[in-house]
């Protein structure tokens, strides 16, 4: 592997700011079940291509048996949503929604923003721990990220109400939905204000899955009415401080790409095949940095190594630029063969240098 001249932080910021990075930032995130399956063989690849994995030997705790580990766990998050988990290393789903009935809304209390940052399916991380981790990143010259929760807005609305109920709210428009949207907006702004007390933040990172496999969950008009104003307020507050905004969103989102950019997103992490590389090149390239989520559903788990390498080459040719603006992110899930993980790392090593 070629050793980079720039630090990861400097190169990353050059890429997202269109200031001529040395290489395209690329990251491989292997989910725990595959670590537990391949173990030392995967560690060898991760150590060889450490630039893309960020792996530290001894950082993975394995189970007694290799492979998937099935569990049956329940826990409440900070908002009172009940989550169920059935595979170790994977997110669960909400099975009990505290605001399923609007009659419960008048007594509902949001978490105290002074107590910490909520984790999507768990409790709160105290601010002292949050700032301690950010201080450490700053002292070590790493990227300083203000990590807002995944599922911070649209998803949180249906975690609280239930998906079917929320979509009905968007059509029927009871007064409570507007009040809930306003309160959730203010809650997120309160978290942002507390983060902003920390000096030296490189970017805020948000997550909110907006799309399905082939379409939006809601129409662009509904998004404009109920979601966009909150995004614009929250992201706008951050941008007013000269800080970058990264948004991760799974699913098909092209119908609202303009709205996301208008709201203030400077780094957009989206799925490739679902949205279409040509669509991304036409509608987003050059307007905001694209953190491309490489096809985790078909190509990586089921493709051939040569197909993976050719695909990464095509991505770079279509979306890459010496000015920057492209990043790549690859999640690795079962049943991905070990040789496909190696091929992906080799492709990143070959094609990301500018």
N, C-alpha and C positions, 0 to 999 in steps of 0.2 A: 504493500500500500504506500502511496505517496503521503508524505507528512505535510499537513497544511502549514502555511506560513502565518496565517491569521489565527487568533483565538476563535473558539466557537462563537462566543458572544459577538465579537466584532464582525465576523463573517455573517452571522445570522442577521444582525441589524443592517448590514449593508444590503443583504438580500431583500429584506422586507421594505427597505427604504429606497430601493432601486439605485443604489450607490456603488455598483460594481463589485459584487462578492468574488472571492477566490474560487468558490465552488458552490453548488446548489446544496443547501442544507437538506439532509435526508436522514430519517430515523426509522429503525425497525423495532417495533414493539411486539414481542412474543408474549402471548398470554400464558398464564401459569400452567394450564393443563399440558401445553406442549413442552414447557421446561420440565415438567414432571414426567413427561414421556421420554424425551431424548437425553436429558441430563448432561453428562460429561461430553457427549458428542456435540451437543448444541453449544455448550460452553466453549469448546475449541473454536467453533466458527465465530462466536461472539467476541472472543478474545482477539482472534486474528483481525476481525473487522470492527474493532472497538469503537471506531469513529462513528459507526452507524447504530451500534447497539447501546453504547454507554454502560456496558456490563462490568460489574465488579465481582471478581471471584468470591464465593461465599455469601453472596447477597440473596440467593434463592434458597428458600427452605422447602425441601422435598418431603412428600408423604412416604409412608412405608411401602406403598405399592405404586408403580408407575401408572400413567394414564389419567383418564378422567376420574374425579372423585365426586360422587354424588352426595348431596347433603339435603337436609330438610330443616332450614333455619328461618326464623321470623324475627324481625326487629322493627321498632318504630324509629322514624327519623325525627328531626327537631321540630317538624311541623305537625307531628302526630299521624303521619301516614304509616300504615303497616306494610312492610315489605316481606316478600317471600323469596328465598334463595334456594336453588336446587343443584347448582354445580359450583364447586369451589373454584374461586378465581374469576367468577363472572357476576355481573350485576343481576339483581333480582328484579321483581316487578311489584308494583303497589297492588295489594289485594283488598285494602280497606281505605276508603277515602273519607277524611274527616268532614268534608263539606259536601258529601253526596246529597244531603238534604239542606236546602237553603235555610231551614229553620235553625240550623246550628251556627249560622254565620254570625249572628249578633253576639255570641259568646266566644267566638274564635279569637285567639290571640297569636300573633306572629311571634317567632323567636325574638329575644332581645338582641338587637345588633351589637350592643356593648359586650355581649357574652362570647362572641366569636363568629367564625365563618361556618355556615352549615355545609355538611357533606351530603351529597344527593340522597343517599339511602342510610344515613347514620346521624349522629348527633352533631355537636359543634366543636370546632377546633378553636381553643382559646386564643385570643389575639397575641398573647405573649409568645405562644408557640409559632404562630404565623410569622410574626415579626422576627423572631429568633432565626427561623429558616431563611427569611429574606436577607437578614443581616449576614448570615453565613455565606449565602450566594454572592452577595456584594463583596464581602471580604476576599472571597476566593476568585473574584473576577468572572463569575458565571452570570448568566442571564438572570435578571431580577424580575420575577413574574408575580403579579398580584393575581392569585388564583381564585376567581369567583366560581361558585358551584356549577357543575354540569346540571342541566335541567333547571336553569335559574328563572325562566319565565314561562314560555309556552308550555313546556312540560310540567312545570310546577303547577300551572293552572289545572291541568288534567290529573295530576297526582292528587290535588285537593278535591276536585269536583268529580273525577271519573271522566274518561275520554268521551263517552257517548253524551253524558250530561253537558260537557263543555261545548261540544259541537252544537247541541241543541240551544245552549245559551247564546251562541253566536248568531243563531237564526231568530230565536224568540226575543232576545235582548231584554231580559229582566233587569231592573235597576241594580240588582246585587252584583251582576257580572262587571258592570262599570266600576262599582265600588271596590270589588276584589282586585281588578286590574290596577286601580289607582293605589291601593294599599300595597300590592306586591311591587309596584314601581317604586314607591317611596321606601320600601324595605331594602330593595337593591341599591337605591341611591344612598341609603344610610350606610350600607356596607362599603360602598365605593368611597364615601367621605372618610371613613375610618382607615381604609387602605391608603388614601392620599396623604395621611399624616406621615407616611414613610417616604423619605427622600431618596430618589435614585431608582424609581421603578422604570423598567424598560418597556413593559407592556402589561396590560390586563388580559386575562384569558377567560373566555366564557364558553359554555356549551349549552346548546338547545337544539335538539333534533326536530326539524320542521317538516321533513318530507317523508313520503312513502317511496316505494320502489320506482314508480313511474309517474308520480304526480305529487302535488302539494297536498297536505292534509286539509288545508283551507284555501279558499280562493284568494288571489292577490288583493281583492277589495276588502275581504274580511281581515286579512293580515294588516292592511293599511289602517283599518279602523281600530283593531284591538291590540296588535302587537307592535307595529311600527312606532307609535308615539312613545311607548316605554323604551324601546331600543334607542330611539333618538335622544331622549332625555338622559338615559344612563350613559350611552357611549359619548354623547356630546359633552357631558361633564368631564369625562376622561380626556377627550380630545382637546378641551379648552386648556388643559394643563400640558399639552404637547406630548401626551403619552399615547402609544399605539394600542389598538384594540384588536384582539384576535378572537374570532368566533368559530367554534366548531359546530357543524350541523350535519347530521346524517340525513340521507334521503335526497329526493329530487327537489331542488329549490330554485331552478332557473327562473321561474316566473316572478320571484321576488328578489333576484340578484340586484337589480337596480335599487330597490328599497334598502337592502342591507348596506350597500355602498353609501347611499344617501344618509343612512342612519349613523355612519361613522366607522364602519368596519374597515380596518387597514390590512388585516390578514384573514383570509377566508379559507377555512379548512373544510373542504367538501369532497364527496365521493366522485370518482372519475367516471366510471362506466354509466352509473345511474344518471348523471347529468350530461354526459357526452363530452369528449375531449374537444370536438369541434365547437360545440356550444360555449364551452368555457373559454376557448381561444377567441371566439367572436365577441362574447358579451362581457368578459371579465378581464382577460389578459391586458396588463398595462394600466388598469384602473385601480386595482388593489392587488396586493400580493396574494398569490394562490398557494395554499398549503395543501397539495393534492393528496387525497387519501387513495392509495393504490388499491385496485380491485381485490378485496379480501374475500369476496364471495365465490368467484369462479377462477380467475387467473392464478392467484397465489396458491390456493389449495389444490386445484385440479389441473392447472396448466402444466406444460412441459418446461423444463429449465430454459430451453432455447426460446420458447415463446415469451417467457418472463423477460429475458434479456432484450429481445426485440421490442417488446412493449415499452420498457423503460427508455430505450433509445428513441422510440417514437414520441414519447411524452416530452423528452428533453428537446427534440427537434421542433415540436409544435408549440410548446409553452415556455421553453427556456429562452434566456437572453443574457448576454454579457452584462447588461445593466442590472439584472436581478429580477425579482418579482415571482420566482418559482421556488417552492420548497416541496419536499415529498415526505409522506408519512405512510408507513405500511404496518398494518396490524396483522399478526400471524395467528391463525386459529386452527384447531383440529379440523380436518385430518391432514393438514399440510405436510408433505414429505420433507425429510431433512434436506434432500438435494434441491428442493425448491427454495428453501431458506438460504442455502448457500448461493444459489444462482442469483437471487435477489441482491444479496450482499455484493457479489461479484459485479453485477450490473451497476449498482450504485457506485462502486469503486471505479468502474470504467467510464461511466457517462456523466458523472456529476461535476467533473472538473471543467472550468470555463476558460 
